[in-house]
Amino acid sequence: MTKKQKKVLYRIIAAAILMLVLPFIPAEGWLKFALYLVPYLIIGHDILRKAALGIFHREIFDENFLMAVATVGAMLLGLYSEANGMEGEFAEGVAVMLFYQIGELFQAVAVGKSRRNISALMDIRPDYANIEDADGNLEQVDPDEVAVGSIIVVQPGEKIPIDGIVTEGSSTLNTSALTGESLPREVGTGGEVISGCVNLSGLLRIRTTREFGESTVSKILDLVENSSMKKARTENFITKFARYYTPAVCCSALALAIIPSAVNLIAGNPAGWSTWIIRALTFLVISCPCALVISIPLSFFGGIGGASSCGILVKGSNYLEALARTKYVVFDKTGTLTKGVFEVTEVHAAPEFEKIAHGGLLELPKPEKAGTEETADVKGALLGLAACAESYSNHPISKSLKEAYGQEIDKAKVSDIEEIGGQGVTALVNGHTVAAGNFRLMNRLGITPEKDTGVGTVIHIAVDGIYAGYILISDVVKEQSAEAIAALKAAGIKKTVMLTGDNRKTAAHAAALLGVDEYKSELLPADKVDAVEALLAQKGKKENLAFVGDGINDAPVLSRADIGVAMGALGSDAAIEAADIVLMDDNPMKLALAMRISRKCLRIVYENIVFALAVKAICLVLGAFGIANMWIAIFADVGVMVLAVLNAIRCLRVSDETGRRV
């Protein structure tokens, strides 16, 4: 508990003890009123102050006003009864305020529990970064002060403060705060590391690649901190409902207090003011919308907190609600359903390339595999050309070409690089024009490529306008992808679709392995948008479409879909910024888990709405007819609120498909 919550608890205990003791103290009239006024003010002074401030600021109709009017009225009615020789029930007025504060404390503790779940994620915020001076001493500085390209030192047990590349050392990283996964990750020299991970073993020297404000940890914290700003439709409905509901019940209570008594007077009967005022006050207590106003946001907040503990970042409760209504899921292939780790599996040199390769264009590499030196040299030269053309790109395909080439590239020999979106790249390599890309790039250059064989991504190469051959690169399907597709179908997804810029043969092979319902291949970024547009036109009005992607070219589609889901660990910044939900560990199975969380959350929200409104409607009718007394009113208000909050806390508990808590 916080200090504030502890103070409220002490007040509750003090007021409760006084309420238990006061019935045994012989007192009447003003003395009895004064004695009961002590626990009343102990427990309710802040509610009275908030109600007064609300009236002063012309924001009258809220739960504080309802509680103040009902309890002050009950205390004054008790005093009126004492003055007329009747037993004054001051205890009811104190009890209403006491149980209301108990409910408020319970709600505050529940919210605190949800916040602590998110705080585990917030704990990734680093307090400092270590900079090594000329004497080898470490100086702790604010992460905001570290410039890009600086060398920072992360010792065992410390958090990595800024994204970067390891320049020295090897270690094991705990990524659970980011991904929700308990398995540590090995990292060594040359490996990329992201902020927020905890260094478990060896000392690391890291060259920073971003400023702290642009690092992974800062972006994650910003996403979580701003998630409450985007409310779900259900939350907005409850807010609007309470705005009109509260004045309506206040007017109804006033009418209940005045009209029956006025009718009795006109009919010549006793007015019965006290009877109808008590019923009106009971009506006010019953009508307090705390259960809805508190439990609904708490349910969504708990859902977001539960998801964040699993490495699923939801940018707002509106997206959590929309995910529950998703019936169509569209996937990008590379890096989403596949690992995005490409390997060169075949190098095929065209006959025309042999004389070019031996003409001094590149130094021919020594053959590393068995075979004739001439054949190996030609293939090595073709691979070298592609690696040089792609030398400035960080695309997974480019990295695989450079890794397969295995030699240091003299970038001074590479110039005039032009990257053509969705097609490939052209560059001047040692004075010769080299084009590396798909068949569209070849067609654009007026070159007819050879027909490729095998399954994989084909990189066609042309040199000085002459077709030189192709390189076959294969990607590996993620182990969880097929299981994720099956889990989504089991969850009621109507259609799963895979979109890719790869050739038809590669796409068909991946689609068969994954079990997707439909696939589209050889797509440019604009084609992906068109494909999603067509699917959006097919779906029902109350059905949502989610797109899952990771690349920078997926950002337009992520923005266009009803729900954009980005792979966060390896995904591009543009994709993460455009997405509504981020899967921090790139595991597609987390999408099915996110859907279970969202549907559970929405189910709990509707349970609370139906339960609260049903109980209140019954008790309001009973209260209007004098059947429900103030104690039933307390249950209808505080009891319902506590039960609704207890139900909402269930959103924090996240289980996998086997029922095991995660």
C-alpha positions as CSV (number, residue, x, y, z in Angstrom):
1,M,0.0,0.0,0.0
2,T,1.0,3.6,-0.5
3,K,1.2,6.1,2.3
4,K,-2.0,7.6,1.2
5,Q,-3.8,4.3,1.1
6,K,-2.4,3.4,4.6
7,K,-3.8,6.7,6.0
8,V,-7.3,5.8,4.5
9,L,-7.0,2.3,6.1
10,Y,-6.2,3.8,9.5
11,R,-9.2,6.1,9.2
12,I,-11.4,3.2,8.3
13,I,-10.2,1.2,11.3
14,A,-10.7,4.2,13.6
15,A,-14.2,4.9,12.3
16,A,-15.1,1.2,12.5
17,I,-14.0,0.9,16.1
18,L,-15.9,4.0,17.1
19,M,-19.1,2.6,15.4
20,L,-18.8,-0.6,17.4
21,V,-18.3,1.2,20.6
22,L,-20.8,4.0,20.3
23,P,-24.0,1.8,20.6
24,F,-22.9,0.9,24.1
25,I,-22.6,4.6,25.2
26,P,-25.8,5.9,26.7
27,A,-26.5,9.2,24.8
28,E,-29.5,10.9,23.2
29,G,-30.3,13.9,21.1
30,W,-27.5,16.3,20.3
31,L,-25.0,14.4,22.3
32,K,-25.6,11.2,20.3
33,F,-25.4,13.2,17.1
34,A,-22.1,14.8,18.2
35,L,-20.7,11.3,19.1
36,Y,-21.6,9.8,15.7
37,L,-20.4,12.9,13.9
38,V,-16.8,12.1,15.1
39,P,-16.5,8.8,13.1
40,Y,-18.5,10.4,10.3
41,L,-16.0,13.2,9.8
42,I,-13.0,10.9,10.4
43,I,-14.0,8.7,7.5
44,G,-15.9,11.2,5.3
45,H,-14.2,14.6,5.5
46,D,-12.4,14.2,2.2
47,I,-15.6,13.2,0.4
48,L,-17.4,16.2,1.8
49,R,-14.5,18.4,0.7
50,K,-14.5,17.0,-2.8
51,A,-18.2,17.4,-3.1
52,A,-17.9,21.0,-2.0
53,L,-15.1,21.7,-4.5
54,G,-17.3,20.0,-7.2
55,I,-20.1,22.4,-6.5
56,F,-17.8,25.3,-6.5
57,H,-16.3,24.3,-9.9
58,R,-19.8,23.6,-11.3
59,E,-19.0,19.9,-11.6
60,I,-21.7,18.8,-9.3
61,F,-23.0,15.4,-10.3
62,D,-20.5,12.8,-9.3
63,E,-20.2,10.0,-6.8
64,N,-18.8,12.4,-4.1
65,F,-21.9,14.6,-4.4
66,L,-24.2,11.5,-4.2
67,M,-22.4,10.2,-1.1
68,A,-22.3,13.6,0.6
69,V,-26.0,14.3,0.0
70,A,-27.1,10.8,1.1
71,T,-25.0,10.6,4.3
72,V,-25.6,14.3,5.4
73,G,-29.3,13.7,4.8
74,A,-29.2,10.5,6.8
75,M,-27.4,12.2,9.7
76,L,-29.9,15.2,9.7
77,L,-32.8,12.8,9.6
78,G,-31.4,11.0,12.6
79,L,-31.2,14.3,14.4
80,Y,-34.7,15.1,13.4
81,S,-35.9,11.7,14.8
82,E,-34.1,12.3,18.1
83,A,-35.7,15.8,18.3
84,N,-39.1,14.3,17.9
85,G,-38.6,11.6,20.6
86,M,-37.8,8.8,18.1
87,E,-34.6,6.7,17.9
88,G,-32.2,8.4,15.5
89,E,-30.3,6.0,13.2
90,F,-27.0,7.9,12.8
91,A,-25.2,4.6,12.3
92,E,-26.7,4.2,8.8
93,G,-25.2,7.6,7.6
94,V,-21.8,6.7,9.0
95,A,-22.0,3.1,7.6
96,V,-22.7,4.4,4.1
97,M,-19.6,6.6,4.2
98,L,-17.5,3.9,5.9
99,F,-18.3,1.2,3.4
100,Y,-17.9,3.6,0.5
101,Q,-14.4,4.4,1.6
102,I,-13.7,0.7,2.0
103,G,-14.8,0.2,-1.6
104,E,-12.6,3.1,-2.7
105,L,-9.6,1.7,-0.9
106,F,-10.2,-1.7,-2.4
107,Q,-10.4,-0.2,-5.8
108,A,-7.2,1.8,-5.2
109,V,-5.3,-1.3,-4.1
110,A,-6.6,-3.2,-7.2
111,V,-5.4,-0.4,-9.5
112,G,-2.1,-0.4,-7.7
113,K,-1.8,-4.1,-8.4
114,S,-2.4,-3.5,-12.0
115,R,0.0,-0.7,-12.1
116,R,2.7,-2.8,-10.4
117,N,2.2,-5.3,-13.2
118,I,3.1,-2.5,-15.7
119,S,5.7,-1.2,-13.3
120,A,7.7,-4.4,-13.9
121,L,7.9,-3.2,-17.4
122,M,8.6,0.4,-16.3
123,D,11.6,-1.0,-14.3
124,I,13.5,-1.2,-17.5
125,R,14.1,2.5,-17.3
126,P,17.9,2.9,-16.7
127,D,19.1,5.4,-14.1
128,Y,22.5,5.9,-15.6
129,A,25.1,5.0,-18.2
130,N,28.8,4.2,-17.6
131,I,31.3,6.3,-19.6
132,E,34.9,5.2,-19.4
133,D,37.4,8.1,-19.1
134,A,41.1,8.2,-20.4
135,D,42.3,6.6,-17.1
136,G,39.9,3.7,-17.4
137,N,37.7,4.9,-14.6
138,L,33.9,4.6,-15.0
139,E,31.8,7.7,-14.7
140,Q,28.0,7.5,-14.3
141,V,26.1,10.0,-16.4
142,D,22.5,10.6,-17.3
143,P,21.6,8.4,-20.4
144,D,20.2,11.6,-22.1
145,E,23.7,13.0,-22.1
146,V,25.3,10.1,-24.1
147,A,25.8,11.0,-27.7
148,V,25.4,8.5,-30.6
149,G,28.6,6.7,-31.3
150,S,29.8,6.8,-27.7
151,I,31.3,3.8,-26.0
152,I,29.5,2.8,-22.8
153,V,30.3,0.0,-20.3
154,V,27.7,-2.2,-18.9
155,Q,28.8,-4.3,-16.0
156,P,27.1,-7.6,-14.8
157,G,23.8,-6.9,-13.1
158,E,23.3,-3.5,-14.8
159,K,20.6,-2.6,-17.4
160,I,21.7,-1.7,-20.9
161,P,20.7,2.0,-21.0
162,I,20.9,2.7,-24.8
163,D,20.6,0.7,-28.0
164,G,23.9,-0.2,-29.6
165,I,26.4,-2.7,-30.9
166,V,28.8,-4.7,-28.7
167,T,32.4,-3.8,-29.5
168,E,34.0,-5.9,-26.8
169,G,33.0,-8.7,-24.5
170,S,30.3,-11.4,-24.4
171,S,27.5,-12.0,-22.0
172,T,24.0,-13.4,-21.4
173,L,21.1,-10.9,-21.4
174,N,17.9,-11.1,-19.4
175,T,15.2,-9.8,-21.8
176,S,12.1,-10.9,-19.8
177,A,11.1,-7.3,-19.0
178,L,10.8,-6.6,-22.7
179,T,9.6,-9.9,-24.1
180,G,8.0,-11.7,-21.3
181,E,10.3,-14.7,-22.0
182,S,12.4,-16.2,-19.2
183,L,15.1,-17.7,-21.5
184,P,18.3,-15.5,-21.6
185,R,19.9,-14.4,-24.8
186,E,23.6,-14.8,-25.7
187,V,25.4,-11.8,-27.1
188,G,28.9,-11.2,-28.3
189,T,31.1,-8.8,-30.2
190,G,29.3,-7.3,-33.2
191,G,25.9,-8.3,-31.8
192,E,23.1,-5.7,-31.5
193,V,21.6,-5.0,-28.1
194,I,18.6,-3.0,-27.1
195,S,18.1,-0.9,-24.0
196,G,16.1,-2.3,-21.1
197,C,17.8,-5.7,-21.1
198,V,19.8,-6.8,-18.0
199,N,23.4,-7.9,-18.4
200,L,23.7,-11.1,-16.4
201,S,27.3,-12.2,-16.7
202,G,30.2,-10.6,-18.6
203,L,31.3,-7.0,-19.0
204,L,30.2,-5.4,-22.3
205,R,31.5,-2.4,-24.1
206,I,28.8,-1.0,-26.4
207,R,28.9,1.6,-29.1
208,T,25.6,3.5,-29.0
209,T,23.6,3.7,-32.2
210,R,20.8,5.9,-31.0
211,E,20.2,8.7,-28.5
212,F,18.4,7.7,-25.3
213,G,15.2,9.4,-26.3
214,E,15.0,7.3,-29.5
215,S,16.1,4.0,-27.9
216,T,13.8,1.0,-27.5
217,V,13.3,1.5,-23.8
218,S,12.1,5.1,-24.2
219,K,9.7,4.2,-26.9
220,I,8.3,1.3,-24.9
221,L,7.8,3.5,-21.8
222,D,6.1,6.1,-24.0
223,L,3.7,3.6,-25.5
224,V,2.7,2.2,-22.0
225,E,2.4,5.6,-20.4
226,N,0.2,6.9,-23.1
227,S,-2.0,3.8,-23.5
228,S,-4.6,5.1,-21.0
229,M,-5.2,8.1,-23.3
230,K,-6.9,6.0,-25.9
231,K,-10.1,4.8,-24.5
232,A,-12.3,1.9,-25.7
233,R,-15.8,2.6,-27.0
234,T,-17.2,0.8,-23.9
235,E,-15.2,3.2,-21.7
236,N,-16.4,6.2,-23.5
237,F,-19.9,4.9,-23.3
238,I,-19.7,4.5,-19.6
239,T,-18.2,8.0,-19.2
240,K,-21.1,9.5,-21.2
241,F,-23.6,7.3,-19.4
242,A,-22.5,8.5,-16.0
243,R,-22.6,12.1,-17.2
244,Y,-26.3,11.9,-17.9
245,Y,-27.2,9.1,-15.5
246,T,-26.1,10.9,-12.3
247,P,-28.1,14.1,-12.9
248,A,-31.1,11.9,-13.8
249,V,-31.0,10.0,-10.6
250,C,-30.5,13.1,-8.5
251,C,-33.6,14.6,-10.1
252,S,-35.5,11.3,-9.6
253,A,-34.5,11.3,-5.9
254,L,-35.6,14.9,-5.5
255,A,-38.9,14.0,-7.1
256,L,-39.3,11.0,-4.9
257,A,-38.7,13.1,-1.8
258,I,-41.2,15.9,-2.8
259,I,-44.0,14.6,-5.1
260,P,-45.5,11.8,-2.9
261,S,-45.5,14.0,0.1
262,A,-47.1,16.8,-1.9
263,V,-49.7,14.5,-3.2
264,N,-50.5,13.3,0.3
265,L,-50.9,16.9,1.4
266,I,-53.3,17.7,-1.5
267,A,-55.3,14.5,-0.7
268,G,-55.6,15.6,3.0
269,N,-53.3,12.9,4.3
270,P,-50.2,13.2,6.5
271,A,-47.3,14.2,4.2
272,G,-44.8,11.7,5.5
273,W,-41.8,13.8,4.6
274,S,-39.3,11.8,6.7
275,T,-40.5,8.5,5.1
276,W,-40.1,9.8,1.5
277,I,-36.9,11.7,2.2
278,I,-35.3,8.5,3.6
279,R,-36.4,6.6,0.5
280,A,-35.0,9.4,-1.7
281,L,-31.6,9.2,0.2
282,T,-31.6,5.4,-0.1
283,F,-32.4,5.9,-3.8
284,L,-29.3,8.2,-4.1
285,V,-27.0,5.7,-2.4
286,I,-28.2,2.8,-4.6
287,S,-27.9,4.8,-7.8
288,C,-24.2,5.8,-7.3
289,P,-22.5,4.5,-10.6
290,C,-19.1,3.6,-8.9
291,A,-19.2,0.0,-9.9
292,L,-19.3,1.0,-13.6
293,V,-17.1,4.1,-13.5
294,I,-14.4,2.2,-11.6
295,S,-14.5,-1.4,-12.8
296,I,-14.7,-0.8,-16.5
297,P,-11.5,1.3,-16.9
298,L,-9.9,-1.1,-14.3
299,S,-10.8,-4.1,-16.5
300,F,-9.1,-2.5,-19.6
301,F,-6.2,-1.3,-17.5
302,G,-5.8,-4.8,-16.1
303,G,-5.9,-6.3,-19.6
304,I,-3.2,-3.9,-20.8
305,G,-1.1,-4.7,-17.7
306,G,-1.6,-8.5,-18.1
307,A,-0.6,-8.2,-21.8
308,S,2.5,-6.1,-21.0
309,S,3.7,-8.7,-18.5
310,C,3.8,-11.2,-21.5
311,G,5.7,-8.8,-23.8
312,I,2.6,-7.6,-25.6
313,L,2.4,-3.8,-25.7
314,V,-1.1,-2.5,-26.4
315,K,-1.2,1.3,-27.1
316,G,-4.7,1.8,-25.8
317,S,-7.8,0.1,-24.5
318,N,-9.6,0.9,-27.8
319,Y,-7.2,-1.4,-29.5
320,L,-7.6,-4.1,-26.9
321,E,-11.4,-3.9,-27.5
322,A,-11.0,-3.9,-31.3
323,L,-8.7,-7.0,-31.2
324,A,-11.5,-9.0,-29.5
325,R,-13.7,-8.4,-32.6
326,T,-10.9,-9.4,-35.1
327,K,-12.0,-12.0,-37.6
328,Y,-9.4,-11.5,-40.4
329,V,-5.6,-11.6,-39.9
330,V,-3.2,-10.7,-42.6
331,F,0.5,-11.5,-42.2
332,D,3.6,-10.2,-43.9
333,K,6.0,-13.1,-44.5
334,T,9.6,-12.2,-44.1
335,G,10.5,-11.5,-40.4
336,T,6.9,-12.1,-39.3
337,L,6.1,-15.7,-40.2
338,T,9.7,-16.5,-41.1
339,K,12.8,-15.8,-39.1
340,G,14.1,-13.2,-41.6
341,V,17.5,-14.9,-41.4
342,F,18.5,-15.6,-45.0
343,E,21.1,-18.0,-46.2
344,V,22.6,-18.3,-49.7
345,T,21.7,-21.8,-50.9
346,E,22.6,-21.5,-54.6
347,V,24.7,-19.3,-56.9
348,H,24.0,-19.7,-60.6
349,A,26.3,-17.8,-63.0
350,A,25.1,-17.2,-66.6
351,P,27.4,-18.2,-69.4
352,E,27.9,-14.6,-70.5
353,F,29.2,-13.7,-67.0
354,E,32.4,-15.8,-67.3
355,K,34.3,-13.4,-69.5
356,I,33.1,-10.5,-67.4
357,A,34.3,-12.2,-64.2
358,H,37.8,-12.9,-65.6
359,G,38.0,-9.4,-67.1
360,G,39.3,-7.8,-64.0
361,L,36.0,-6.5,-62.7
362,L,36.7,-7.9,-59.2
363,E,39.5,-9.8,-57.6
364,L,38.3,-13.3,-57.8
365,P,38.0,-15.0,-54.4
366,K,39.7,-18.3,-53.6
367,P,37.3,-21.2,-53.9
368,E,36.2,-22.5,-50.5
369,K,34.4,-25.6,-51.7
370,A,35.3,-28.5,-53.8
371,G,35.0,-28.0,-57.6
372,T,37.0,-26.4,-60.3
373,E,38.7,-23.2,-59.5
374,E,37.3,-21.6,-62.5
375,T,33.7,-22.4,-61.5
376,A,34.2,-21.4,-57.9
377,D,35.9,-18.1,-59.0
378,V,33.0,-17.2,-61.3
379,K,30.4,-17.9,-58.6
380,G,32.5,-16.1,-56.0
381,A,32.7,-13.1,-58.4
382,L,28.9,-13.1,-58.9
383,L,28.4,-13.2,-55.1
384,G,31.0,-10.5,-54.6
385,L,29.2,-8.2,-57.1
386,A,25.9,-8.7,-55.3
387,A,27.5,-8.1,-51.9
388,C,29.2,-4.9,-53.1
389,A,25.9,-3.6,-54.6
390,E,24.1,-4.3,-51.3
391,S,27.0,-3.2,-49.1
392,Y,25.3,-0.1,-47.7
393,S,21.9,-1.9,-46.9
394,N,20.9,-3.4,-43.6
395,H,18.1,-5.5,-45.2
396,P,18.3,-9.2,-44.1
397,I,18.9,-10.2,-47.7
398,S,21.8,-7.8,-48.0
399,K,23.3,-9.1,-44.8
400,S,23.0,-12.7,-46.0
401,L,24.8,-11.8,-49.3
402,K,27.6,-10.1,-47.4
403,E,28.0,-13.0,-44.9
404,A,28.1,-15.5,-47.8
405,Y,30.7,-13.5,-49.6
406,G,32.8,-13.6,-46.4
407,Q,35.4,-11.0,-47.5
408,E,35.8,-7.4,-46.6
409,I,34.3,-5.1,-49.1
410,D,36.2,-2.0,-50.3
411,K,33.3,0.5,-50.2
412,A,35.5,3.0,-51.9
413,K,34.9,1.0,-55.1
414,V,31.1,1.3,-54.6
415,S,29.2,4.5,-55.6
416,D,25.9,5.8,-57.0
417,I,23.8,3.5,-55.0
418,E,20.1,3.7,-55.8
419,E,17.6,1.5,-53.9
420,I,14.4,0.9,-55.8
421,G,11.5,0.0,-53.4
422,G,10.2,-3.5,-53.9
423,Q,12.6,-4.2,-56.7
424,G,16.2,-4.1,-55.6
425,V,19.3,-1.9,-55.9
426,T,21.7,-0.5,-58.5
427,A,25.2,0.7,-58.0
428,L,28.6,1.5,-59.6
429,V,31.1,-1.2,-58.6
430,N,34.6,-0.5,-59.7
431,G,33.2,1.6,-62.5
432,H,30.7,-1.0,-63.7
433,T,26.9,-0.7,-63.4
434,V,25.6,-3.6,-61.2
435,A,21.9,-4.3,-60.6
436,A,20.8,-6.7,-58.0
437,G,17.1,-7.4,-57.4
438,N,14.0,-9.3,-58.5
439,F,12.6,-10.0,-61.9
440,R,10.8,-6.6,-61.9
441,L,14.1,-4.8,-61.6
442,M,15.4,-6.9,-64.6
443,N,12.3,-6.0,-66.6
444,R,12.7,-2.4,-65.7
445,L,16.2,-2.5,-67.1
446,G,15.1,-4.3,-70.2
447,I,16.9,-7.5,-69.2
448,T,15.4,-11.0,-69.6
449,P,16.4,-13.1,-66.6
450,E,16.8,-16.9,-66.6
451,K,14.1,-19.0,-65.1
452,D,15.2,-20.0,-61.6
453,T,14.9,-23.4,-60.0
454,G,14.4,-24.2,-56.3
455,V,12.5,-22.6,-53.6
456,G,13.6,-19.3,-52.1
457,T,14.1,-15.6,-52.8
458,V,15.9,-15.1,-56.1
459,I,18.3,-12.2,-56.5
460,H,19.0,-11.6,-60.2
461,I,22.3,-9.9,-61.1
462,A,23.0,-7.8,-64.2
463,V,26.4,-6.2,-65.0
464,D,26.6,-3.3,-67.5
465,G,23.2,-4.3,-68.9
466,I,24.1,-8.0,-69.4
467,Y,22.4,-10.7,-67.4
468,A,25.0,-12.3,-65.1
469,G,23.0,-14.9,-63.2
470,Y,21.0,-15.3,-60.0
471,I,21.5,-16.1,-56.3
472,L,19.0,-18.2,-54.4
473,I,18.4,-17.2,-50.8
474,S,16.2,-19.2,-48.5
475,D,14.4,-18.0,-45.4
476,V,13.4,-20.3,-42.5
477,V,9.8,-20.5,-41.2
478,K,9.6,-19.7,-37.5
479,E,8.9,-22.8,-35.3
480,Q,5.8,-21.1,-33.8
481,S,4.2,-19.8,-37.0
482,A,2.2,-22.8,-38.1
483,E,1.0,-23.3,-34.5
484,A,0.1,-19.6,-34.4
485,I,-2.1,-19.9,-37.5
486,A,-3.8,-23.0,-36.1
487,A,-4.4,-21.2,-32.8
488,L,-6.0,-18.2,-34.5
489,K,-8.3,-20.5,-36.5
490,A,-9.3,-22.2,-33.3
491,A,-10.0,-18.8,-31.8
492,G,-12.6,-18.1,-34.5
493,I,-10.6,-16.2,-37.1
494,K,-12.4,-16.5,-40.4
495,K,-9.5,-16.0,-42.8
496,T,-5.7,-15.9,-42.5
497,V,-3.8,-14.3,-45.4
498,M,-0.1,-14.0,-46.2
499,L,1.3,-11.1,-48.3
500,T,4.8,-11.1,-49.6
501,G,7.0,-9.5,-52.2
502,D,8.6,-12.9,-52.8
503,N,8.1,-14.9,-55.9
504,R,5.0,-17.2,-56.3
505,K,7.0,-20.4,-55.9
506,T,8.5,-19.3,-52.5
507,A,5.2,-17.9,-51.3
508,A,3.3,-21.1,-52.2
509,H,5.9,-23.2,-50.4
510,A,5.7,-21.1,-47.2
511,A,1.9,-20.9,-47.3
512,A,1.7,-24.7,-47.5
513,L,4.0,-25.1,-44.5
514,L,2.0,-22.6,-42.5
515,G,-1.5,-23.5,-43.4
516,V,-2.7,-20.0,-44.2
517,D,-6.0,-19.8,-46.1
518,E,-4.8,-17.5,-48.8
519,Y,-1.5,-15.9,-50.0
520,K,-0.5,-13.2,-52.5
521,S,3.0,-12.9,-53.8
522,E,5.3,-10.5,-55.7
523,L,3.7,-7.5,-54.1
524,L,5.1,-4.0,-53.8
525,P,4.2,-2.0,-50.6
526,A,1.4,-0.3,-52.5
527,D,0.1,-3.7,-53.6
528,K,-0.1,-4.8,-50.0
529,V,-2.3,-1.8,-49.2
530,D,-4.5,-2.6,-52.1
531,A,-4.8,-6.3,-50.9
532,V,-5.8,-5.1,-47.4
533,E,-8.3,-2.7,-48.9
534,A,-9.9,-5.5,-50.8
535,L,-10.2,-7.6,-47.6
536,L,-11.6,-4.7,-45.7
537,A,-14.3,-4.4,-48.2
538,Q,-15.2,-8.0,-47.8
539,K,-15.5,-8.1,-44.0
540,G,-18.6,-7.3,-42.0
541,K,-19.2,-4.0,-40.3
542,K,-18.7,-5.4,-36.8
543,E,-15.6,-7.4,-37.8
544,N,-12.1,-6.2,-37.7
545,L,-9.0,-6.9,-39.7
546,A,-5.5,-7.1,-38.2
547,F,-2.3,-6.8,-40.1
548,V,0.9,-8.3,-38.7
549,G,4.2,-7.0,-40.1
550,D,7.7,-6.0,-39.2
551,G,9.4,-4.1,-42.0
552,I,9.5,-0.4,-42.9
553,N,7.5,-1.2,-46.0
554,D,4.7,-2.6,-43.8
555,A,4.1,0.8,-42.1
556,P,1.4,2.0,-44.6
557,V,-0.5,-1.3,-44.3
558,L,-0.2,-1.3,-40.5
559,S,-1.8,2.1,-40.5
560,R,-4.6,1.2,-42.9
561,A,-5.7,-2.0,-41.1
562,D,-8.2,-1.9,-38.3
563,I,-5.5,-3.3,-36.0
564,G,-1.8,-3.0,-36.8
565,V,0.5,-5.5,-35.0
566,A,4.2,-5.0,-35.2
567,M,7.0,-7.4,-34.4
568,G,9.0,-5.3,-31.9
569,A,12.3,-7.1,-31.3
570,L,13.5,-7.1,-34.9
571,G,10.9,-4.8,-36.4
572,S,11.7,-1.4,-37.8
573,D,11.0,1.8,-35.9
574,A,8.5,2.9,-38.6
575,A,6.5,-0.4,-38.2
576,I,6.5,-0.1,-34.4
577,E,5.4,3.6,-34.6
578,A,2.5,2.8,-37.0
579,A,1.3,-0.3,-35.1
580,D,-1.4,-0.4,-32.5
581,I,0.0,-3.5,-30.8
582,V,3.7,-4.5,-30.5
583,L,4.8,-8.1,-29.9
584,M,8.2,-7.6,-28.2
585,D,9.7,-11.0,-28.8
586,D,8.6,-11.5,-32.5
587,N,6.7,-14.6,-31.5
588,P,3.6,-14.9,-33.7
589,M,2.0,-17.1,-31.0
590,K,1.7,-14.0,-28.9
591,L,-1.0,-12.7,-31.3
592,A,-3.3,-15.6,-30.3
593,L,-2.5,-14.9,-26.6
594,A,-3.3,-11.2,-27.1
595,M,-6.7,-12.1,-28.6
596,R,-7.4,-14.3,-25.6
597,I,-6.5,-11.5,-23.3
598,S,-8.7,-9.0,-25.2
599,R,-11.7,-11.3,-25.4
600,K,-11.4,-12.2,-21.7
601,C,-11.2,-8.5,-20.8
602,L,-14.2,-7.6,-22.9
603,R,-16.2,-10.5,-21.5
604,I,-15.5,-9.3,-17.9
605,V,-16.4,-5.7,-18.9
606,Y,-19.8,-6.9,-20.1
607,E,-20.3,-9.1,-17.1
608,N,-19.7,-6.0,-14.8
609,I,-22.0,-3.8,-16.8
610,V,-24.9,-6.3,-16.8
611,F,-24.4,-7.3,-13.1
612,A,-24.1,-3.7,-11.9
613,L,-27.1,-2.4,-13.8
614,A,-29.3,-5.4,-13.0
615,V,-28.7,-5.1,-9.2
616,K,-29.1,-1.4,-9.2
617,A,-32.3,-1.5,-11.2
618,I,-33.8,-4.1,-8.8
619,C,-32.7,-2.2,-5.7
620,L,-33.8,1.2,-7.1
621,V,-37.3,-0.1,-7.5
622,L,-37.3,-1.7,-4.0
623,G,-35.9,1.5,-2.5
624,A,-38.6,3.7,-4.2
625,F,-41.3,1.5,-2.6
626,G,-39.6,1.5,0.8
627,I,-38.7,-2.2,0.7
628,A,-34.9,-1.6,0.5
629,N,-33.4,0.2,3.5
630,M,-30.0,2.0,3.7
631,W,-28.2,-1.3,4.4
632,I,-29.4,-2.8,1.1
633,A,-28.4,0.5,-0.5
634,I,-24.9,0.0,0.9
635,F,-24.7,-3.4,-0.8
636,A,-26.2,-2.1,-4.0
637,D,-23.4,0.6,-4.1
638,V,-20.3,-0.6,-2.3
639,G,-21.0,-4.3,-2.5
640,V,-21.6,-4.3,-6.2
641,M,-18.5,-2.1,-6.7
642,V,-16.3,-4.5,-4.7
643,L,-17.6,-7.5,-6.6
644,A,-17.1,-5.7,-9.9
645,V,-13.6,-4.8,-9.0
646,L,-12.8,-8.3,-7.9
647,N,-14.1,-9.5,-11.3
648,A,-12.0,-6.9,-13.1
649,I,-8.8,-8.0,-11.3
650,R,-9.2,-11.3,-13.2
651,C,-8.0,-9.4,-16.3
652,L,-4.5,-9.4,-14.7
653,R,-4.3,-13.2,-14.8
654,V,-3.0,-14.4,-18.1
655,S,-3.0,-18.1,-19.1
656,D,-1.9,-19.9,-22.2
657,E,-4.0,-22.3,-24.2
658,T,-3.2,-25.1,-21.7
659,G,-4.5,-23.0,-18.8
660,R,-1.0,-22.5,-17.4
661,R,-0.4,-19.0,-16.0
662,V,2.1,-17.0,-17.9
